[in-house]
Amino acid sequence: MMSAVHADARGRYAPSPSGPQHLGNARTALLAWLQIRATGGRFVLRVEDLDRARCKPAFEALVIEDLRWLGLDWDEGPDVGGSCGPYRQSERDAIYEAALGRLSTFACSCTRRELRETASAPHGVEPVYPGTCVDGPRDPARPLAVRWHVPRGRVAIEDEILGTIEQDVETEIGDFVLRRTDGGWAYQLAVVVDDAAMGITHVLRGQDLVASTPRQVLLQRALGLPTPQYAHVPLLLGPDGEKLSKRHGAPDMKTLREGGADAGHVVAVLARSAGLVGAHVHHVMPRELVGDFDLGLLDGATNVLDPAALR
């Protein structure tokens, strides 16, 4: 089914400028851009620089340069302005503070290590918060995080790619952090507040963020905010079927661009991995893909990219 014209649609690409963008980032940006351009809507670039120790202005500049090199543009963003700014999360503290004040929260002194040691969750799985500090922080002398009293009830969302996503956040996640011990804002709160403030109607992102979605929808409901239409795309894989990474020889976007790669060829390789073009297409720019874009094409995609195809 082709994308319907929907001029009120608003989508976004929200990179974290903590290093050079890799091919998976570029593919997500391309797909998010195509989804909105195919509807005739507006596209927003938002910089998610909550981790102020790792996120640098130089990396933000790289993101912008890489995206423009690929042929992507945006209607609002940190470099072009817009009515919903600021477009850097590091400049939106007061907005997050106001949202936090509308929620039922408590201070928590638990460290991640303590939670892992007391939880029965398998290694690598986020443990369910056991409620240790609900009645007051166990050690008030420590730096304190702020957790949300999660309401009861299951959350169900219809994802455009995955279908129904369902979770009981209270029993499967527990009361989760909205503000870290260092005073920084948690991703879950910031992304919910920003998507609503920027009028985002469509969120296309990688499937590695699926687990966050029920928590975000629960926050949207608690704050009286609209829920966007979600589409979680499969991650980009290497030839061995594992998530594409440096060990596959995959270059980052800066390396490709500065090495003289042809942008149209890179776009063709990314589009091929998503099932948007056939193996015979070796050069294409994003604008050429808008007219035929359909999320349904991803159903038959291999999601595999062989870095050798970029040479």
VEXDREN-2710 file (C-alpha; in Angstrom, 1 decimal):
% VEXDREN-2710
k/r/px/py/pz
1/MET/0.0/0.0/0.0
2/MET/1.5/3.3/-1.1
3/SER/1.9/6.2/1.4
4/ALA/-1.1/8.4/1.5
5/VAL/-0.7/12.2/1.0
6/HIS/-0.9/13.7/4.5
7/ALA/0.5/17.2/4.6
8/ASP/0.1/17.5/8.4
9/ALA/2.5/14.5/8.9
10/ARG/5.6/15.4/10.8
11/GLY/8.5/13.0/11.2
12/ARG/12.0/13.3/12.7
13/TYR/15.5/11.9/12.7
14/ALA/17.0/12.3/16.1
15/PRO/20.7/11.3/16.2
16/SER/22.9/11.3/19.2
17/PRO/26.2/13.1/18.3
18/SER/28.5/11.0/20.3
19/GLY/30.7/9.9/17.4
20/PRO/30.7/9.5/13.6
21/GLN/27.4/8.2/12.1
22/HIS/27.5/4.6/10.9
23/LEU/25.7/3.0/8.0
24/GLY/22.8/1.9/10.2
25/ASN/22.2/5.5/11.3
26/ALA/22.2/6.6/7.7
27/ARG/19.7/3.9/6.6
28/THR/17.3/4.9/9.4
29/ALA/17.6/8.5/8.5
30/LEU/16.9/7.7/4.8
31/LEU/13.8/5.6/5.7
32/ALA/12.4/8.2/8.1
33/TRP/13.0/10.9/5.5
34/LEU/11.3/8.9/2.8
35/GLN/8.3/8.1/4.9
36/ILE/7.6/11.8/5.5
37/ARG/8.5/13.1/2.1
38/ALA/6.2/10.5/0.5
39/THR/3.3/11.9/2.5
40/GLY/4.1/15.6/1.7
41/GLY/4.7/16.3/5.4
42/ARG/7.5/18.1/7.3
43/PHE/10.8/16.6/8.4
44/VAL/12.6/17.6/11.6
45/LEU/16.2/17.1/12.6
46/ARG/16.5/16.9/16.4
47/VAL/19.9/16.5/18.2
48/GLU/19.6/14.1/21.2
49/ASP/22.7/15.3/23.1
50/LEU/21.6/14.4/26.6
51/ASP/24.9/12.7/27.3
52/ARG/26.9/15.9/27.5
53/ALA/30.2/14.1/28.3
54/ARG/30.1/12.1/25.0
55/CYS/28.1/14.4/22.7
56/LYS/30.2/17.1/21.0
57/PRO/29.4/20.0/18.6
58/ALA/32.0/18.5/16.2
59/PHE/30.0/15.3/15.9
60/GLU/26.8/17.3/15.4
61/ALA/28.4/19.1/12.5
62/LEU/29.5/15.7/11.1
63/VAL/25.9/14.4/11.3
64/ILE/24.6/17.4/9.3
65/GLU/27.4/17.2/6.7
66/ASP/26.8/13.4/6.2
67/LEU/23.0/13.8/5.8
68/ARG/23.3/16.6/3.4
69/TRP/25.9/14.7/1.4
70/LEU/23.4/11.8/1.1
71/GLY/20.8/14.2/-0.3
72/LEU/18.6/14.4/2.8
73/ASP/17.1/17.7/3.9
74/TRP/14.9/18.9/6.8
75/ASP/12.3/21.7/7.3
76/GLU/13.3/22.3/10.9
77/GLY/16.4/21.7/12.9
78/PRO/19.3/23.2/14.9
79/ASP/20.9/24.7/11.7
80/VAL/17.8/26.0/10.0
81/GLY/15.6/26.9/12.9
82/GLY/11.8/26.5/13.2
83/SER/8.8/27.2/15.4
84/CYS/9.4/24.2/17.7
85/GLY/12.9/24.9/18.8
86/PRO/15.3/24.6/20.4
87/TYR/16.2/21.5/18.5
88/ARG/19.0/20.4/20.8
89/GLN/18.0/18.4/23.9
90/SER/20.8/20.0/25.9
91/GLU/18.9/23.4/25.5
92/ARG/15.5/22.1/26.7
93/ASP/16.0/21.6/30.4
94/ALA/13.1/23.8/31.5
95/ILE/10.7/21.9/29.3
96/TYR/11.7/18.6/30.9
97/GLU/11.6/20.0/34.4
98/ALA/8.0/21.2/33.8
99/ALA/7.0/17.7/32.6
100/LEU/8.7/16.0/35.5
101/GLY/6.7/18.2/37.9
102/ARG/3.5/16.8/36.6
103/LEU/4.3/13.2/37.4
104/SER/4.3/11.1/40.6
105/THR/8.0/10.5/41.3
106/PHE/10.4/9.5/44.1
107/ALA/14.1/9.7/44.8
108/CYS/16.2/6.6/44.5
109/SER/19.8/5.8/45.6
110/CYS/20.1/2.4/44.0
111/THR/23.0/1.8/41.7
112/ARG/22.8/-0.3/38.5
113/ARG/25.2/-2.8/40.0
114/GLU/23.0/-3.2/43.1
115/LEU/20.0/-3.8/41.0
116/ARG/21.7/-6.3/38.9
117/GLU/23.0/-8.2/41.9
118/THR/19.5/-8.3/43.6
119/ALA/17.5/-9.1/40.4
120/SER/16.9/-12.6/39.0
121/ALA/17.0/-11.3/35.3
122/PRO/19.4/-13.1/33.0
123/HIS/22.6/-11.4/32.1
124/GLY/22.1/-8.5/29.7
125/VAL/18.4/-8.2/30.4
126/GLU/17.2/-5.1/32.2
127/PRO/16.2/-6.1/35.7
128/VAL/12.7/-5.2/37.1
129/TYR/13.1/-2.5/39.6
130/PRO/12.1/-4.0/43.0
131/GLY/10.8/-0.9/44.7
132/THR/13.7/-0.5/47.1
133/CYS/13.4/3.3/47.5
134/VAL/9.7/3.8/47.0
135/ASP/9.3/4.8/50.7
136/GLY/12.5/6.9/50.7
137/PRO/16.0/6.5/49.4
138/ARG/18.0/3.7/51.1
139/ASP/21.1/5.9/51.3
140/PRO/20.1/9.6/51.1
141/ALA/23.8/10.6/51.2
142/ARG/24.3/9.3/47.7
143/PRO/23.5/11.1/44.5
144/LEU/19.8/10.4/43.9
145/ALA/18.0/9.5/40.7
146/VAL/14.3/10.3/40.1
147/ARG/12.0/7.4/39.3
148/TRP/8.4/7.4/38.2
149/HIS/5.7/5.6/40.1
150/VAL/4.5/3.5/37.1
151/PRO/0.7/3.1/36.9
152/ARG/-0.8/-0.3/36.5
153/GLY/-2.2/-1.8/33.3
154/ARG/-0.9/-3.2/30.0
155/VAL/0.1/-1.0/27.2
156/ALA/-0.7/-2.1/23.6
157/ILE/0.6/-0.3/20.5
158/GLU/0.1/-1.1/16.8
159/ASP/3.4/-0.8/15.0
160/GLU/3.3/-0.3/11.3
161/ILE/6.0/-3.0/10.8
162/LEU/5.9/-5.3/13.8
163/GLY/2.1/-5.3/14.5
164/THR/1.0/-5.3/18.1
165/ILE/3.6/-4.5/20.8
166/GLU/2.3/-5.1/24.3
167/GLN/3.8/-4.9/27.7
168/ASP/2.9/-4.5/31.4
169/VAL/5.4/-1.9/32.3
170/GLU/4.8/-2.1/36.0
171/THR/5.5/-5.8/36.3
172/GLU/8.0/-6.2/33.5
173/ILE/10.1/-3.0/33.9
174/GLY/9.0/-1.4/37.2
175/ASP/9.4/2.2/38.3
176/PHE/12.0/3.6/35.8
177/VAL/14.4/6.5/35.9
178/LEU/13.4/9.9/34.5
179/ARG/16.4/11.9/35.8
180/ARG/19.8/10.3/36.4
181/THR/22.0/10.7/39.5
182/ASP/24.2/13.2/37.6
183/GLY/21.1/15.4/37.0
184/GLY/20.9/14.5/33.3
185/TRP/17.5/13.7/31.8
186/ALA/16.6/10.1/30.9
187/TYR/15.9/9.4/27.2
188/GLN/12.4/8.1/28.0
189/LEU/11.2/11.4/29.3
190/ALA/13.0/13.7/26.9
191/VAL/11.9/11.9/23.7
192/VAL/8.3/11.8/24.8
193/VAL/8.2/15.5/25.7
194/ASP/10.1/16.5/22.5
195/ASP/8.0/14.5/20.1
196/ALA/4.8/16.1/21.5
197/ALA/6.3/19.6/21.6
198/MET/7.5/19.3/18.0
199/GLY/4.2/17.9/16.8
200/ILE/5.7/14.6/15.6
201/THR/3.0/12.3/14.2
202/HIS/5.3/9.5/12.8
203/VAL/8.3/7.9/14.5
204/LEU/10.4/5.6/12.3
205/ARG/13.4/4.2/14.2
206/GLY/15.4/1.0/14.6
207/GLN/14.0/-2.2/16.2
208/ASP/16.6/-1.8/19.0
209/LEU/14.3/0.8/20.5
210/VAL/11.2/-1.3/20.5
211/ALA/11.5/-2.1/24.2
212/SER/11.3/1.6/25.1
213/THR/8.0/2.2/23.3
214/PRO/5.6/1.0/25.9
215/ARG/7.3/3.1/28.6
216/GLN/7.0/6.1/26.3
217/VAL/3.4/5.5/25.5
218/LEU/2.6/5.2/29.2
219/LEU/4.3/8.6/29.8
220/GLN/2.4/10.1/26.9
221/ARG/-0.8/9.0/28.5
222/ALA/0.1/10.3/32.0
223/LEU/1.1/13.7/30.6
224/GLY/-1.9/13.9/28.3
225/LEU/0.2/13.9/25.1
226/PRO/-0.6/12.3/21.7
227/THR/0.9/9.0/20.7
228/PRO/2.7/9.1/17.3
229/GLN/2.4/6.3/14.8
230/TYR/5.4/4.0/15.3
231/ALA/7.4/2.0/12.8
232/HIS/10.4/0.1/14.0
233/VAL/12.6/-1.0/11.1
234/PRO/14.8/-4.1/11.2
235/LEU/18.5/-3.4/12.0
236/LEU/21.1/-3.4/9.3
237/LEU/23.0/-6.8/9.2
238/GLY/26.3/-7.9/8.0
239/PRO/26.9/-10.8/5.6
240/ASP/26.9/-13.2/8.6
241/GLY/23.5/-12.2/9.8
242/GLU/24.7/-10.3/12.8
243/LYS/24.2/-6.5/13.4
244/LEU/26.5/-4.6/11.0
245/SER/29.6/-3.3/12.8
246/LYS/33.2/-2.3/12.3
247/ARG/34.3/-6.0/12.5
248/HIS/32.5/-6.5/9.2
249/GLY/34.7/-3.8/7.7
250/ALA/31.8/-1.3/7.6
251/PRO/33.1/2.2/7.3
252/ASP/31.4/5.1/9.0
253/MET/29.8/7.9/7.0
254/LYS/32.7/10.3/7.5
255/THR/35.2/7.8/6.2
256/LEU/33.1/7.1/3.1
257/ARG/32.5/10.8/2.4
258/GLU/36.1/11.9/2.9
259/GLY/37.3/8.8/1.0
260/GLY/35.6/10.0/-2.2
261/ALA/32.7/7.6/-2.2
262/ASP/29.8/8.4/-4.5
263/ALA/26.7/9.4/-2.5
264/GLY/24.3/8.0/-5.1
265/HIS/26.0/4.6/-4.9
266/VAL/25.9/4.6/-1.0
267/VAL/22.2/5.5/-1.1
268/ALA/21.6/2.6/-3.6
269/VAL/23.3/0.1/-1.3
270/LEU/21.3/1.3/1.7
271/ALA/18.0/1.3/-0.3
272/ARG/18.8/-2.2/-1.6
273/SER/19.2/-3.5/1.9
274/ALA/15.7/-2.2/2.7
275/GLY/14.1/-3.8/-0.4
276/LEU/13.5/-0.4/-2.1
277/VAL/15.5/-1.1/-5.2
278/GLY/16.7/-4.2/-7.0
279/ALA/20.3/-5.5/-7.4
280/HIS/20.6/-3.8/-10.8
281/VAL/20.4/-0.3/-9.3
282/HIS/23.8/1.0/-8.5
283/HIS/23.1/4.8/-8.2
284/VAL/20.1/6.6/-6.9
285/MET/19.4/9.7/-4.9
286/PRO/16.7/9.9/-2.2
287/ARG/14.4/12.2/-4.2
288/GLU/14.2/9.5/-6.8
289/LEU/12.8/7.0/-4.3
290/VAL/10.0/9.2/-2.9
291/GLY/7.4/8.5/-5.4
292/ASP/7.4/4.7/-5.0
293/PHE/8.2/4.5/-1.3
294/ASP/6.1/2.0/0.7
295/LEU/6.9/0.7/4.2
296/GLY/5.5/-2.6/3.0
297/LEU/8.6/-3.1/0.8
298/LEU/10.6/-3.7/4.0
299/ASP/8.7/-7.0/4.5
300/GLY/10.7/-8.6/1.8
301/ALA/14.0/-7.0/2.6
302/THR/17.1/-8.9/3.5
303/ASN/18.3/-6.1/5.7
304/VAL/21.8/-7.3/4.8
305/LEU/24.6/-5.0/3.7
306/ASP/28.0/-6.3/2.5
307/PRO/30.5/-3.5/3.0
308/ALA/32.3/-4.9/-0.1
309/ALA/29.4/-3.5/-2.1
310/LEU/30.4/0.0/-1.2
311/ARG/33.8/-0.3/-2.9
END
